[in-house]
Amino acid sequence: MAFEAKKKERLLQDIQTVRVKLKENNTTSELSPASKLHLDLTNSWKSPPLKEETSTQTIWDMTQLPHIGGILGNASILSPQELLLGQMLLDSGNAGIFSTWPPPGVEDQEKHRFFSQIDLLDRNYPGGLSRYLDNARKLLSMSSRGESALDGWVPSVPAGKTLEVGTEEYCQFEYIGLSQVQHCCFVVPAGGLGERLGFSGVKFALPAEMTSETMIIEVYAQYILAFQNFVNQEGKRALC
């Protein structure tokens, strides 16, 4: 693509400038911090990722030099995609994440695992992780000013149906639900203790009935497993 070719040309020009300075001075002591950083990156990173942008800003934000030693020092073990994710975190104001990173050879698997999680989050949030961080800062700022993100919204009672268990209509809707259950996600929200009920544990640990004393969470899990068995028998995608 045109933008990528232009970026590569600019990067090569920057690299050549650094190398000329090195040849003239025969030392890195007179180079600016930005030039030294750029040189280190180009020596350890043969195919740097380039972002689609019109700015002439260099790939790495040089204003965050005091904090990026960790990721810069590990550039030799990181993939281009991991380095690109690292740049995204720097651009989002999270340079401190890398301030205590150990050198290559120490906890390398943890570093790759970290970027795998960042990549997953970035791909699954609309607009990417940087958009998530921007939204979080915006919402926190609004909250600190006493503003609500829901201002202007008007609550309304959704239209629905009241079904009686065992009726033909109930069975019809149950069949519709079962045909879509492979697309469902089941979530157990965090709950408090059952102190008001005279129970010191979490409420989900309470017995659902006294005959077998099966816990509520166990009954909940049994329902999910029954749905999963149904999906498997139907030859559809299994629930996770």
N, C-alpha and C positions, 0 to 999 in steps of 0.2 A: 504494500500500500504506500501511497505517496508520503503520508505523515511519518511512517516508519522509516522510509529511506532518508527523509530529511533529518530525523532524529539520529539515525546512525551516522550520517555525515557530520552532524554537529559534535557528536560524541567523539568521533575519530579526530576531529580538529582539536578538541580539548585535550585528548590524550597526547597528540603530537606536540601541543604547546608545552605540556608538562615534561615530556621527554627532551625537548629542545632546551628547556631551562636546566634540566639535570645535566645535560651534556656541557652546557656553558659553565655551570658552577661546580660540576663534579661532586655535588653534595645536595642533600635535601634540607639542610639547615636554613637556607635562604628562601625556601618555598613557603608560600602562604599555607595556613592550615587546610584551606579548601583544596589546593593543589596536591598536598601530601595525601589527603584523604582520597582524592580522585585517583592518584597514582596507585595507592594500595588496593583500591577496588579493581582497577583495570589489571593489576598483576594477578589477582586471585579470582577474578570473575571474567571468563573469556567471552561469555555471551550475555551481557547485561540486559535485563528486560527494559523495555521502553514504553512509557505510558502515552496514550493519545492525548496530547494537549498542545496548545499553540504557544505556551510560554517558553522563554529561552532559559528558564531556571534549570540548573543542573539536576541530575537524577536525585541526588541526596540533598536534604535540607542542611546546609552548612551551619545554620544558626544553632543547630542542636549538637554540635561537635562534643561538648562536655559529656553528653549522655550516650553517644552511640558507639563507644568503644567496644561494648559487648558484641553487638551485631557486626561491626566492622572487623573485629578480630576473628570472628567465626565465618567470614565471607567465604573462605576456602572450602568449608564443609556444607554450605547451604546451596540449595538449587536456585536457579534463576527465579522460579515461582516463589520460593521462600523469601528471597531478597526483595521481591516486589511486594510481598505481604508486609515485610519489615518496613519498607518505605511508606506503605499505607498507614502503618501504626505511627511512624514518625510524623507524618503529615497530620495525623489526627490528634497530636499532642500527647502521645503515650510513649515517648522516648525513654522514660524512667524504667520501663519494663526490662530494658536491656542493660541497665547500668550495672547490674551485679552478675551478668552472665560470665561463666568461667571460660577459659580459653579452649580451643579445639582439643578434642581428646578427653574432655571431662563432660560427662552427662550429655553426650551428643544425641543419644536416642531421645532424651527428654526434650531437647531443642527441636528435633524433627516432629515429635509428638505435639509439641506446642503449636507449631505451624500447621500441622494437620487439623487441629481444632480450629485455629483461626481461619483456615481455608474453608472448612465446613460452615462456620458461622457466616463468613463472607458470601458464600454461594447461596445460602438459604434465607438471607434477609433481603427483602426488596430494597435495591439500591446499594447493597453491600454493608459491611460492618461499619464503614465510615459514616454512612447514612444513619445507622443505628446510634452511633456515638453522638452525632449531631442532634438527633431527635431527643436523646436522653438529656443532653445539656440544655436543650430548649425547654423540655418539660420541667427539669429541676429549677431552671431560672424562673419559669412561670410560677412554680410552686412557692419559691422564695418570696415572690411579690404578691402572693395571695391570689393569684389568678388560676383559673381552671381551664384545662385543655378542652373541656366539654361545654364551655360557654357558647350559647347559641343553639345548643342541641335541645330538642323538646322530647321528653320521654313519652312513650306510648305503650299501651298494652298490646302485644302482638296477637293476631288472630290465631286461634287454635281449636282443638277439639277435646272434649272430655270423653274418654273411652272407658267402658266398663269391662273389666277382665272377664274373658270367657265368651263374650258375644261374638257374633259373626263379623261385625265391623272391626272389633279388636283384633281378631285373627287375620283379617285382611291387611290391616296396617302393620301387624307384626311380620307378615310375610314380606311386605315392602321393605321393612327395616332389615330383615335378615338378608335380603338380596343386595344390600349396600354395606353390610357390616364389615366386609373386608377393607373398606376404606376408612373405617372408624379408628379413632385413637382414644384410649381409655386413660383418664387421669384421676389420681387420688389427691385431692388438695390437702395441704397440711392442716391438721386440726389440733385443738388444745387438749388438755388433760380432762379426765372425767371426774374432777373433784366435786362438782355439784351433785354428781350421782353417787358420791361416796366411793369412787374408784380412783386410785392413784396413778394408773397407767393412761396411755392414750386411748381415746374413745373407740378407735377401730379395734382395740384389743378386747373390748367388751363382748360378752357372748350374745349371739343373735337370738338364741333361744336356750332354754335351760335343760332340755332333754340330752342333747349331745354337747352342749356348751361350745359349739363351734363359734369362733370369733367372727365378728362382722367383716373384717378384712379377708378372712378365708372364704366366706360366702361370696364376697365380691369377686375374688379371684376365681372361684369355681364357675361363676357366670361367664367370665372372660374366657376361661378354658373351654367351656361348652360352646361358645361362639366360635372359637378357634377350631374345634373339632368339626363343627358344622361346615365351616369354610373349607377345611381340608377334604371332607367327604364330597363336597360339591366340586372339587377340583379347581378351586380358585386360589388366589394368592394367600398364603398363610399369614396370620396375624403375627406381629412381632411382640 
